[in-house]
Amino acid sequence: MSNAEFIDRGKESTIRDSFALFKPRVMSLAVFTAAAGMLVAPTQLHPLIGFSSILFIAVGAGASGALNMWWDADIDAKMRRTRHRPIPSGKIDREDALTVGVLLSGIAVIMLGLTANIVAAALLALTILYYVVFYTMYLKRLTPHNIVIGGAAGAFPPMIGWAAATGGITSESILMFLVIFLWTPPHFWSLALFVSDDYSKAGVPMMTVAKGPRATRRQIFAYAALLVPVSAALAFSGIGGPVTFVLAIVLNAEFLRMASRVAHRSEADSRRDRFAAERKFFFRSIAYLFLLFSGLIGDAALRWSLGGALAWPQWV
């Protein structure tokens, strides 16, 4: 290998590790739901303002990920799933991650306030503080209900997008928040079920560790059931419509079916069978959220094509 090739590979590795610090998968979900909240809002936003708002929401989400990795570096190093992250693997210095996270958080909040409005900026600041301080530093290592309470951080992005477009908070944005809030526990606990040993080694009181797999599976089904009426309410809100309604029926039926399958697994089942069901539920839950919010965007497009005259009942 030539010196030039070695240098190029080193640069690629550095860029890849730096990007990984921002938790791109989590960031992409936050960006998508924020964009959905913005697109379904009953206002027309200038494309440049909309693009800039999404950009700074993404920066804020990435900064939160960096600060989460900074604080959790000790437990990340103990878990098989996270030990190759940039900080525990020694590719990025912990203090550098703190500096980058704090600077980008400040930039994201200030620029969103200047680009969109103060309400959106305040919600972004609340999201970062909630995720980093309340969840990462406090709840995660304290209670098995950490992901239930702390999951609110991941539910704020559509409210931020909505606020960027409208300047306020309404029942529609609260419903979008509630959908993600109720979706988060079954989504995350299905992951925790097949990496439970990791949390046990790291001393994190995740539901799977503190209450055991059986209780966790029952909780997954309970939250999946609670999600049904909320997503149905979303279909009959000011941003819902026939597309969201049909998708809510299909997605909830499949979500409940798979949650029931996970809930009825027992320790007598083979480890391979249990993990297959839990892993499938985890990935299907991502598709659930993506498709449901895509339905909202579809109904927004339908209203736009009909000049706003969509004959659809609104009960919420």
LUMLOMAR-498391 format. One line per 3 residues: number of its first residue (from 0); for each residue x, y, z of N, C-alpha, C, CB. Coordinates in steps of 0.2 Angstrom, whole numbers. Glycine has a CB too. Layout:
<sites>
NUM = X Y Z X Y Z X Y Z X Y Z  ...
</sites>
This chain:
<sites>
0 = 4 -6 0 0 0 0 4 6 0 -5 0 6  3 11 -4 7 17 -5 5 22 1 6 21 -12  9 27 2 8 31 8 2 35 6 14 36 8
3 = 1 37 0 -6 41 -2 -12 37 0 -5 43 -9  -12 30 -2 -17 26 -1 -18 25 7 -16 19 -4  -13 25 11 -14 24 18 -17 30 21 -6 23 21
6 = -15 36 18 -17 43 21 -25 43 19 -13 48 18  -26 41 13 -33 42 11 -38 37 15 -34 40 4  -35 31 17 -39 26 21 -40 29 28 -36 19 21
9 = -35 32 30 -35 35 37 -40 41 37 -28 38 39  -40 45 32 -45 50 32 -52 48 32 -44 55 26  -53 42 28 -60 39 27 -62 36 34 -60 34 22
12 = -57 33 37 -59 31 44 -61 36 49 -53 27 47  -57 42 49 -58 47 53 -65 50 52 -53 53 52  -67 51 46 -74 54 44 -79 49 46 -74 55 36
15 = -78 43 45 -83 38 47 -84 37 54 -81 31 44  -79 38 58 -79 38 65 -82 44 68 -72 37 69  -81 50 65 -84 56 67 -91 56 66 -80 62 63
18 = -93 53 60 -100 53 59 -104 48 63 -101 51 51  -101 42 65 -104 38 70 -105 41 76 -99 31 70  -101 46 78 -102 49 85 -109 52 85 -96 54 86
21 = -112 54 80 -118 57 80 -124 53 80 -118 62 74  -123 46 80 -128 41 80 -133 42 74 -132 41 87  -130 41 68 -134 43 62 -140 39 61 -129 41 56
24 = -141 33 64 -148 30 63 -153 33 67 -147 22 65  -151 35 73 -156 38 78 -157 45 75 -153 39 85  -152 49 72 -153 55 69 -157 55 63 -146 58 68
27 = -157 50 59 -161 50 53 -168 49 55 -158 44 49  -170 45 60 -177 44 62 -179 51 65 -177 39 67  -175 55 68 -177 61 71 -178 66 65 -172 64 76
30 = -174 66 61 -175 70 55 -181 69 51 -168 70 50  -182 62 50 -188 61 46 -195 63 49 -188 53 44  -195 61 56 -201 63 59 -202 71 60 -202 60 66
33 = -197 74 60 -197 82 61 -199 84 54 -190 84 63  -196 81 49 -198 84 42 -206 82 41 -194 80 36  -208 76 43 -215 75 42 -220 80 46 -217 68 45
36 = -218 82 52 -221 87 56 -222 93 53 -218 88 63  -216 95 49 -216 101 45 -220 101 39 -209 103 43  -220 95 35 -223 95 29 -231 94 30 -221 88 25
39 = -233 91 35 -241 91 36 -244 97 40 -242 84 41  -240 101 42 -242 108 45 -247 112 40 -237 112 48  -252 115 42 -256 118 38 -254 125 36 -263 119 41
42 = -247 126 35 -244 132 33 -239 131 27 -241 136 39  -238 136 23 -233 135 18 -227 139 20 -235 139 11  -221 135 21 -215 137 23 -210 138 17 -212 132 28
45 = -206 143 17 -202 144 11 -197 138 11 -198 151 12  -196 136 5 -191 130 5 -184 131 8 -190 128 -2  -181 137 8 -175 138 11 -175 138 18 -172 145 9
48 = -181 140 21 -182 140 28 -183 133 31 -188 145 31  -187 130 27 -188 123 28 -182 118 28 -193 120 24  -178 119 23 -172 115 23 -167 117 28 -168 117 16
51 = -166 123 30 -162 126 35 -164 123 42 -162 133 35  -171 123 43 -174 121 49 -172 113 50 -181 122 50  -173 109 45 -172 102 46 -164 101 47 -174 99 39
54 = -160 105 43 -153 105 44 -151 106 52 -149 110 40  -154 111 55 -152 112 62 -155 107 67 -154 119 63  -161 105 65 -163 99 69 -159 93 69 -171 97 67
57 = -156 92 63 -152 86 62 -145 87 66 -150 85 55  -143 93 66 -137 95 70 -138 94 77 -134 102 68  -144 96 79 -145 96 86 -146 88 88 -152 99 88
60 = -149 84 84 -150 77 85 -143 74 86 -154 74 80  -139 76 81 -132 73 81 -128 75 87 -128 75 75  -129 81 89 -125 84 95 -127 80 101 -126 91 96
63 = -134 78 102 -136 74 107 -133 67 107 -144 73 107  -132 64 101 -129 58 101 -122 58 103 -129 55 94  -118 63 101 -111 64 104 -111 65 111 -108 70 100
66 = -115 69 114 -115 70 121 -117 63 125 -120 75 123  -122 59 122 -124 53 125 -118 48 125 -130 50 121  -114 48 119 -108 44 119 -103 46 124 -106 43 112
69 = -102 52 125 -97 55 129 -99 53 136 -97 63 129  -105 53 139 -107 51 145 -107 44 146 -114 54 147  -109 40 141 -110 33 142 -104 29 140 -116 30 138
72 = -98 32 139 -92 29 136 -90 23 141 -86 34 136  -91 23 147 -89 18 152 -93 12 151 -90 21 159  -100 13 150 -104 7 149 -104 4 142 -111 8 151
75 = -103 9 137 -102 7 130 -96 2 130 -101 13 126  -91 3 133 -85 -1 133 -86 -8 136 -79 2 137  -91 -9 140 -93 -16 143 -98 -20 138 -96 -15 150
78 = -101 -17 134 -106 -20 130 -104 -22 123 -113 -16 130  -106 -28 121 -103 -31 115 -106 -26 109 -106 -38 114  -113 -24 110 -116 -20 104 -113 -13 103 -123 -20 106
81 = -110 -11 109 -107 -4 108 -100 -3 109 -111 0 113  -96 -8 110 -89 -7 112 -85 -5 106 -86 -14 115  -88 -5 100 -84 -3 94 -86 4 92 -85 -7 88
84 = -90 8 97 -91 15 95 -85 19 96 -97 17 100  -85 25 93 -79 29 92 -75 30 99 -80 35 89  -78 31 104 -75 33 111 -72 27 114 -80 37 115
87 = -76 22 115 -73 16 119 -68 12 115 -79 11 120  -68 13 108 -63 10 104 -57 14 103 -66 8 97  -57 20 106 -51 24 106 -50 28 100 -45 20 107
90 = -55 28 95 -54 32 89 -55 39 90 -58 29 84  -59 41 95 -61 48 96 -60 49 104 -68 50 94  -57 55 106 -56 57 113 -62 59 116 -51 62 113
93 = -63 56 122 -70 58 125 -71 65 126 -70 54 132  -66 69 128 -67 76 129 -68 80 123 -60 79 132  -65 77 117 -67 80 111 -74 79 109 -62 77 105
96 = -77 74 111 -84 72 110 -88 77 114 -86 65 111  -86 78 120 -90 83 124 -90 90 121 -87 83 131  -84 92 119 -83 99 116 -88 100 109 -76 100 114
99 = -87 95 105 -91 95 99 -99 95 100 -89 89 94  -101 91 105 -108 90 107 -110 97 110 -109 85 112  -107 100 114 -109 106 117 -109 112 112 -105 108 123
102 = -104 112 108 -104 117 103 -109 117 98 -97 117 99  -110 111 95 -115 109 90 -122 110 93 -115 102 87  -123 109 99 -130 110 102 -132 117 102 -130 107 110
105 = -127 121 105 -128 128 105 -129 131 98 -122 132 108  -125 129 93 -126 132 86 -133 130 83 -121 129 82  -135 123 85 -141 121 82 -147 125 85 -142 114 83
108 = -147 126 91 -153 129 95 -153 137 92 -152 129 102  -147 140 92 -147 147 91 -149 148 83 -140 150 92  -147 144 79 -148 145 72 -155 143 70 -143 140 68
111 = -158 138 74 -165 136 72 -170 142 75 -167 130 76  -168 145 80 -172 151 82 -171 157 77 -169 153 89  -165 158 74 -165 163 69 -168 161 63 -157 165 68
114 = -168 155 61 -170 152 55 -178 152 55 -167 146 53  -181 149 60 -188 147 61 -191 152 66 -189 140 62  -191 150 72 -194 154 77 -192 151 84 -202 154 77
117 = -193 155 89 -191 154 96 -194 148 99 -192 160 100  -201 146 97 -204 140 99 -200 134 97 -211 140 97  -199 133 91 -195 128 88 -188 127 91 -194 128 81
120 = -185 133 92 -178 133 96 -179 130 103 -175 139 95  -184 133 106 -185 131 113 -186 123 114 -191 135 117  -190 120 109 -192 113 109 -185 109 108 -197 112 104
123 = -181 112 103 -175 108 102 -170 108 108 -171 111 96  -170 114 111 -166 114 117 -168 110 123 -166 122 120  -175 109 123 -178 105 128 -177 98 127 -186 106 129
126 = -177 96 120 -175 89 118 -168 87 120 -177 88 110  -164 91 118 -157 90 120 -155 89 127 -152 95 117  -158 94 131 -157 93 138 -161 87 141 -160 100 142
129 = -167 86 139 -170 80 141 -166 73 140 -177 80 138  -164 73 134 -161 67 132 -154 66 135 -159 67 124  -150 71 135 -143 71 138 -143 71 146 -139 77 136
132 = -147 75 149 -146 76 156 -151 71 159 -148 83 158  -158 72 158 -163 68 161 -163 61 160 -170 71 159  -162 59 153 -162 52 152 -155 49 153 -164 51 145
135 = -150 52 149 -143 48 149 -140 49 156 -139 52 144  -140 55 159 -136 55 165 -140 53 171 -134 62 166  -146 53 171 -150 51 177 -154 45 176 -155 57 178
138 = -159 45 172 -164 39 171 -161 33 169 -170 41 167  -157 33 164 -154 27 161 -151 22 166 -149 28 156  -148 25 171 -144 20 176 -148 20 183 -137 23 178
141 = -154 23 183 -158 23 189 -164 18 189 -160 30 190  -168 18 184 -174 14 184 -175 10 178 -180 19 185  -179 4 179 -181 0 173 -186 4 168 -183 -6 175
144 = -189 9 171 -193 13 167 -190 19 163 -199 16 171  -183 18 162 -179 23 159 -181 25 152 -172 21 159  -183 20 148 -184 21 141 -191 23 140 -183 14 137
147 = -196 22 145 -203 25 145 -203 32 146 -207 21 150  -200 34 151 -199 41 153 -195 45 148 -197 43 160  -189 42 147 -184 45 143 -185 45 136 -177 42 144
150 = -190 41 134 -192 40 127 -195 47 124 -196 35 126  -197 51 129 -200 57 126 -196 61 122 -203 61 132  -189 61 123 -184 64 120 -185 63 112 -177 63 122
153 = -186 56 110 -186 54 104 -193 56 100 -185 47 103  -198 58 105 -205 60 102 -205 67 101 -210 58 107  -201 71 103 -201 79 101 -200 81 94 -196 82 106
156 = -196 77 90 -194 80 83 -200 82 79 -191 75 80  -206 78 79 -211 81 74 -215 87 77 -217 75 74  -214 88 84 -217 94 87 -212 100 85 -217 93 95
159 = -206 98 85 -201 104 83 -202 106 75 -194 101 84  -203 101 71 -205 102 64 -211 106 63 -205 96 60  -216 104 67 -223 107 67 -222 115 69 -228 104 71
162 = -218 115 75 -217 122 77 -213 127 73 -214 122 84  -208 124 69 -205 128 64 -209 130 59 -199 123 61  -214 126 57 -219 129 52 -224 133 54 -222 123 48
165 = -227 132 60 -233 135 63 -231 140 68 -238 131 65  -226 139 72 -224 144 77 -227 142 84 -226 151 75  -231 136 84 -234 134 90 -235 127 91 -241 137 90
168 = -239 125 96 -240 118 98 -247 117 98 -237 116 105  -250 112 95 -257 110 94 -258 103 96 -260 112 87  -265 101 96 -267 94 97 -264 90 92 -274 94 97
171 = -263 92 86 -260 88 80 -253 86 82 -260 91 74  -249 91 84 -242 90 86 -241 85 92 -238 96 86  -246 86 97 -246 82 103 -247 75 101 -251 85 108
174 = -252 74 97 -253 67 95 -247 64 91 -259 67 90  -244 67 87 -238 64 84 -233 63 89 -235 69 79  -232 67 94 -228 66 100 -230 59 104 -228 72 105
177 = -236 58 105 -239 53 109 -238 46 105 -246 54 110  -238 46 98 -237 40 94 -230 38 95 -239 42 87  -225 42 95 -218 40 95 -217 38 103 -214 46 93
180 = -220 42 107 -219 41 115 -221 33 116 -223 46 119  -227 31 114 -229 25 115 -226 19 111 -237 24 114  -224 21 105 -220 17 101 -213 15 103 -220 19 94
183 = -210 19 107 -203 19 109 -202 13 114 -201 25 112  -206 12 119 -204 6 123 -204 -1 120 -209 6 129  -210 -3 116 -209 -9 113 -204 -10 108 -216 -11 109
186 = -202 -4 104 -197 -4 99 -190 -6 103 -197 2 96  -189 -2 108 -182 -3 111 -182 -9 115 -181 3 116  -187 -11 119 -187 -17 123 -186 -23 119 -193 -18 127
189 = -189 -23 113 -187 -29 108 -180 -30 107 -191 -28 102  -177 -24 106 -169 -24 105 -166 -27 112 -167 -17 103  -168 -24 117 -165 -26 124 -166 -33 125 -169 -21 129
192 = -171 -36 123 -172 -43 124 -166 -48 121 -179 -46 121  -164 -46 115 -159 -50 112 -152 -47 114 -160 -51 105  -151 -42 118 -145 -40 120 -145 -39 128 -142 -33 116
195 = -149 -42 131 -150 -42 138 -144 -43 142 -155 -46 141  -140 -47 140 -133 -49 143 -129 -43 143 -130 -55 140  -129 -39 138 -125 -33 138 -127 -28 143 -126 -29 131
198 = -133 -27 144 -135 -22 150 -134 -25 156 -143 -21 149  -134 -31 157 -133 -34 164 -125 -33 165 -134 -42 164  -121 -35 161 -114 -34 162 -112 -26 163 -110 -36 156
201 = -116 -22 160 -114 -15 161 -118 -12 167 -116 -11 155  -122 -16 170 -125 -13 176 -131 -8 175 -120 -10 181  -134 -9 169 -139 -4 167 -146 -8 169 -139 -2 160
204 = -150 -5 173 -156 -8 175 -162 -8 170 -159 -5 181  -160 -10 164 -165 -10 159 -171 -15 161 -162 -13 152  -177 -14 158 -183 -18 160 -181 -26 159 -189 -17 155
207 = -177 -28 154 -176 -35 153 -171 -38 159 -172 -36 147  -167 -33 162 -163 -35 168 -166 -35 174 -157 -31 168  -170 -29 175 -173 -28 182 -179 -32 183 -175 -21 183
210 = -183 -33 178 -190 -37 179 -190 -43 175 -195 -32 176  -185 -44 171 -185 -51 167 -188 -51 160 -188 -56 172  -186 -56 156 -189 -56 149 -196 -57 149 -186 -62 146
213 = -199 -61 154 -207 -62 153 -211 -56 154 -209 -67 158  -209 -52 160 -212 -46 161 -211 -41 155 -209 -43 168  -205 -41 152 -204 -36 147 -208 -38 141 -196 -36 145
216 = -209 -44 139 -213 -46 134 -220 -44 135 -213 -54 133  -223 -44 141 -230 -42 143 -230 -35 142 -232 -44 150  -225 -31 144 -225 -24 143 -225 -22 136 -219 -21 147
219 = -221 -25 132 -221 -24 124 -228 -24 121 -216 -29 121  -232 -30 123 -239 -30 121 -243 -25 123 -242 -37 122  -242 -23 130 -247 -18 133 -246 -11 129 -245 -17 140
222 = -240 -9 128 -238 -3 125 -241 -3 117 -231 -1 125  -240 -9 114 -242 -10 107 -250 -9 107 -240 -16 104  -253 -11 112 -261 -10 112 -262 -3 113 -263 -15 118
225 = -259 0 118 -260 7 119 -259 12 113 -256 10 125  -255 10 109 -253 13 103 -259 13 98 -247 10 99  -263 8 98 -268 8 93 -273 14 93 -272 1 94
228 = -276 15 99 -281 21 99 -278 28 97 -284 21 105  -271 28 99 -268 35 98 -267 36 90 -261 35 102  -264 30 87 -263 31 80 -270 32 76 -259 25 77
231 = -275 29 79 -282 29 76 -284 37 76 -287 25 79  -283 40 82 -285 47 83 -281 51 79 -283 49 91  -275 49 77 -271 53 73 -274 53 66 -263 51 72
234 = -277 48 64 -280 47 57 -286 52 57 -282 40 56  -289 53 62 -295 57 62 -294 64 65 -301 54 66  -288 66 65 -286 73 67 -285 78 61 -279 73 71
237 = -284 84 62 -283 89 57 -278 87 52 -282 95 59  -273 83 53 -268 81 48 -269 74 46 -261 81 51  -274 70 48 -275 63 46 -280 63 40 -279 60 51
240 = -281 57 38 -285 56 32 -286 49 30 -283 60 26  -288 47 24 -289 40 22 -283 36 21 -293 40 15  -277 39 19 -271 36 19 -269 34 26 -266 40 15
243 = -269 38 30 -266 37 37 -271 32 40 -266 43 41  -278 32 39 -282 28 42 -281 20 40 -290 30 40  -280 20 33 -279 13 30 -273 10 33 -279 13 23
246 = -267 14 33 -261 12 35 -261 10 43 -256 17 34  -265 14 47 -265 13 54 -269 6 55 -269 19 57  -274 5 51 -277 -2 52 -272 -8 51 -283 -2 48
249 = -269 -7 45 -264 -13 43 -258 -13 47 -262 -11 35  -255 -7 49 -249 -7 53 -251 -10 60 -246 -1 53  -256 -7 63 -258 -9 70 -259 -17 70 -264 -5 72
252 = -263 -19 65 -265 -27 65 -258 -31 65 -269 -28 59  -253 -29 61 -247 -32 61 -243 -31 67 -243 -30 54  -243 -25 69 -239 -23 75 -241 -27 81 -240 -16 77
255 = -248 -28 82 -251 -32 88 -250 -39 87 -258 -30 88  -250 -41 81 -249 -49 80 -242 -50 82 -250 -50 72  -237 -46 80 -230 -48 81 -228 -47 89 -225 -43 77
258 = -232 -42 92 -231 -40 99 -233 -46 103 -234 -34 101  -239 -49 100 -242 -55 104 -237 -61 103 -249 -57 101  -234 -62 97 -230 -67 96 -224 -67 101 -227 -67 89
261 = -221 -60 102 -216 -59 106 -218 -61 113 -213 -52 106  -224 -58 115 -226 -59 122 -227 -66 124 -233 -55 123  -229 -70 119 -230 -77 121 -224 -82 120 -236 -80 117
264 = -219 -79 119 -213 -83 119 -211 -85 126 -207 -79 116  -208 -91 127 -207 -92 134 -199 -95 134 -211 -98 137  -197 -95 140 -190 -97 141 -188 -104 139 -187 -96 148
267 = -194 -108 138 -194 -115 136 -192 -115 128 -200 -119 137  -194 -110 125 -192 -109 118 -185 -109 116 -196 -103 114  -183 -111 111 -176 -111 109 -174 -103 109 -174 -114 103
270 = -167 -102 111 -165 -95 111 -165 -92 104 -157 -95 113  -164 -97 99 -164 -95 92 -171 -92 90 -162 -100 87  -176 -96 92 -183 -94 90 -185 -88 94 -188 -100 92
273 = -183 -87 100 -185 -81 103 -182 -75 100 -183 -81 111  -175 -75 99 -172 -70 96 -174 -68 89 -164 -71 96  -176 -73 85 -179 -72 78 -185 -68 79 -180 -78 75
276 = -190 -69 83 -196 -65 84 -194 -58 87 -201 -69 89  -190 -58 91 -189 -51 94 -185 -47 89 -184 -52 101  -180 -50 86 -176 -46 81 -181 -43 75 -171 -50 78
279 = -185 -48 73 -190 -46 67 -195 -40 70 -194 -52 65  -197 -41 76 -201 -36 79 -198 -29 79 -204 -38 86  -192 -29 81 -188 -23 81 -187 -19 75 -180 -25 84
282 = -186 -23 69 -185 -20 63 -192 -18 60 -181 -25 58  -197 -22 61 -203 -21 59 -206 -14 62 -208 -27 60  -204 -13 68 -207 -7 72 -204 -1 69 -205 -8 79
285 = -198 -1 66 -195 4 62 -199 6 56 -188 3 60  -201 1 53 -205 1 47 -212 4 49 -206 -5 43  -215 2 54 -221 4 57 -221 12 57 -223 1 64
288 = -216 15 61 -216 22 62 -215 26 55 -211 24 67  -211 23 51 -209 26 45 -215 26 40 -204 23 41  -219 21 40 -225 21 36 -231 25 38 -227 13 35
291 = -232 25 45 -237 29 48 -236 36 46 -238 27 55  -230 39 47 -229 46 46 -229 47 39 -222 48 49  -227 42 35 -227 43 27 -235 44 25 -224 37 24
294 = -239 40 29 -246 41 28 -249 48 29 -250 36 32  -246 51 34 -248 58 36 -246 63 30 -245 60 42  -240 61 27 -237 65 22 -242 64 16 -230 64 20
297 = -244 58 15 -248 56 9 -255 60 9 -249 49 9  -258 60 15 -264 64 16 -263 71 15 -267 63 23  -257 74 17 -256 81 16 -255 83 9 -249 83 20
300 = -252 78 5 -252 79 -2 -258 78 -6 -247 73 -5  -263 74 -3 -269 73 -5 -274 79 -4 -273 67 -2  -273 82 2 -276 89 3 -274 94 -2 -275 91 10
303 = -267 94 -3 -265 100 -7 -267 99 -14 -257 99 -7  -268 93 -17 -270 91 -23 -277 93 -24 -269 84 -25  -281 93 -19 -288 94 -19 -290 101 -17 -292 89 -15
306 = -284 105 -16 -285 112 -14 -288 113 -7 -290 116 -18  -286 108 -3 -288 108 4 -295 105 6 -288 115 7  -299 104 1 -306 101 1 -306 94 2 -310 104 -4
309 = -303 91 7 -303 84 8 -309 82 13 -297 81 11  -314 78 10 -320 77 14 -318 71 19 -326 75 10  -316 72 24 -314 67 29 -316 69 36 -306 65 29
312 = -319 65 40 -321 67 47 -315 69 52 -325 62 50  -316 74 55 -310 76 60 -314 76 67 -307 83 59  -312 71 71 -314 70 78 -310 73 83 -316 63 79
315 = -304 74 81 -299 76 86 -296 83 85 -292 71 87
</sites>
